[in-house]
Amino acid sequence: MALSEADRIKLLEREGDVAADYLEELLDIADLDGDLDMDVEGDRAAVSIVGADLAQLIGQHGEVLDALQELTRLAVYRDTGERSRLMLDVSGFRANRRSTLVALAAETVTKVRESGESVSLKPMSPFERKVVHDAVAAAGLTSESEGIEPRRYVVVLPA
């Protein structure tokens, strides 16, 4: 049975609440100051941590952020029994990265259209690949992922 829109949003808000409780406890343990912001973006809960000095929660190229997101998803699963697609951001890192990747996708689409040849991008995380795939599709071209984790990358194909 499909959920109503109101029930779906209520479920996602619950995910956000559980995630926020988990993250608040983690911030307390780590003695870090951060404010939490929860939202529902499309078909997933989104939680952002903003604060002065949170770089250690991001790590190099977002590796710590990716791990923290997975731990938070596990905490949500433990509490709700439902797999979560929650998106976690720290100090706008993912939002900024998304903007950079959308620009990269636009440049790549232009190159592919001009040359008529496919273009391979450098390896990316699943989050990054999804952003690029979505941007390429919005521009009217197709793309696919190739390689094996952690060296998986996007190939943009000519029309």
C-alpha positions in Angstrom: 0.0 0.0 0.0 1.4 3.4 -1.0 1.8 6.1 1.6 -0.1 9.3 1.4 2.1 12.4 0.8 1.4 13.6 4.4 2.4 10.2 5.8 5.6 10.1 3.6 6.6 13.5 4.8 5.9 12.6 8.4 8.1 9.5 8.1 10.9 11.6 6.6 10.6 14.2 9.4 10.9 11.3 11.9 14.1 10.2 10.2 15.4 13.7 10.5 14.5 13.9 14.2 16.2 10.6 14.9 19.3 11.7 12.9 19.4 15.0 14.7 19.3 13.4 18.1 22.1 11.0 17.1 24.2 13.8 15.7 23.6 16.1 18.7 24.8 13.4 21.0 27.9 12.9 18.8 28.6 16.6 18.9 28.4 16.6 22.7 30.7 13.6 23.0 33.2 15.3 20.6 32.8 18.6 22.4 32.0 20.4 19.1 29.6 23.3 18.7 27.2 23.0 15.9 23.6 23.9 15.1 21.4 21.3 13.4 19.0 22.1 10.6 16.5 19.5 9.4 14.4 19.5 6.2 12.7 17.2 3.7 14.2 17.6 0.2 12.2 15.6 -2.4 12.2 12.0 -1.3 14.7 12.2 1.5 15.4 13.7 4.9 18.2 16.2 5.0 20.2 17.3 8.0 22.8 20.0 8.1 25.3 20.8 10.8 26.6 24.3 10.8 29.2 25.8 13.0 32.5 27.5 13.3 35.1 24.8 13.3 33.7 21.5 11.9 36.3 20.7 9.3 37.2 17.5 11.1 33.6 16.3 10.4 34.2 16.7 6.7 37.7 15.3 6.3 39.7 15.3 3.1 37.5 15.1 0.1 34.5 14.5 2.4 35.5 11.0 3.5 34.6 11.7 7.2 31.3 13.2 6.1 30.5 10.2 4.0 31.3 7.9 7.0 29.3 10.0 9.4 26.3 10.0 7.0 26.4 6.2 6.9 26.6 5.9 10.7 23.7 8.3 11.0 21.7 6.2 8.5 22.4 3.2 10.6 21.2 5.0 13.7 18.0 5.9 11.9 17.6 2.2 10.8 18.2 1.0 14.3 15.4 3.3 15.6 12.9 3.0 12.8 13.5 -0.3 11.2 13.5 1.4 7.8 16.5 2.0 5.5 17.2 5.7 5.2 18.4 7.8 2.3 19.1 10.7 4.6 21.5 13.3 3.3 23.9 14.8 5.7 25.8 18.1 5.1 28.4 19.8 7.3 29.1 23.5 6.9 27.6 23.5 3.4 30.3 21.1 2.0 27.9 19.0 0.0 25.9 22.1 -1.2 29.1 23.7 -2.5 30.3 20.4 -4.0 27.0 20.0 -5.8 27.4 23.4 -7.4 30.9 22.6 -8.5 29.8 19.2 -10.0 26.9 20.8 -11.8 29.3 23.2 -13.4 31.7 20.4 -14.3 28.8 18.4 -15.9 27.8 21.5 -18.0 31.4 21.9 -19.2 31.7 18.2 -20.0 28.4 18.2 -21.9 29.7 21.1 -24.0 32.9 19.2 -24.8 31.0 16.1 -25.7 28.7 18.0 -28.0 31.6 19.8 -29.7 33.8 16.8 -30.1 31.2 14.1 -30.6 33.3 11.8 -28.4 32.6 10.5 -24.9 34.5 12.1 -22.0 35.5 10.2 -18.8 35.7 12.1 -15.5 37.9 11.4 -12.5 36.7 8.9 -9.9 33.9 10.2 -7.6 31.8 9.1 -4.6 28.3 7.8 -5.2 26.9 11.2 -4.2 29.1 13.0 -6.7 28.3 10.6 -9.5 24.6 11.0 -8.9 24.8 14.8 -9.1 26.7 14.5 -12.4 24.4 11.9 -13.9 21.4 14.1 -13.0 23.0 17.3 -14.5 24.0 15.4 -17.7 20.4 14.0 -18.1 18.9 17.5 -17.5 21.2 18.7 -20.4 19.8 16.0 -22.7 22.8 13.6 -22.8 23.4 10.2 -21.2 26.1 9.1 -18.9 27.1 5.9 -17.2 29.4 4.9 -14.3 32.3 2.6 -15.0 35.1 1.1 -12.9 35.1 -0.4 -9.4 34.7 1.4 -6.1 36.5 3.4 -4.9 37.8 4.3 -8.5 34.3 4.4 -10.1 33.8 7.3 -12.5 31.3 8.9 -14.9 31.5 8.7 -18.7 29.4 11.3 -20.6 28.3 9.9 -23.9 27.5 11.8 -27.1 23.9 11.9 -28.4 
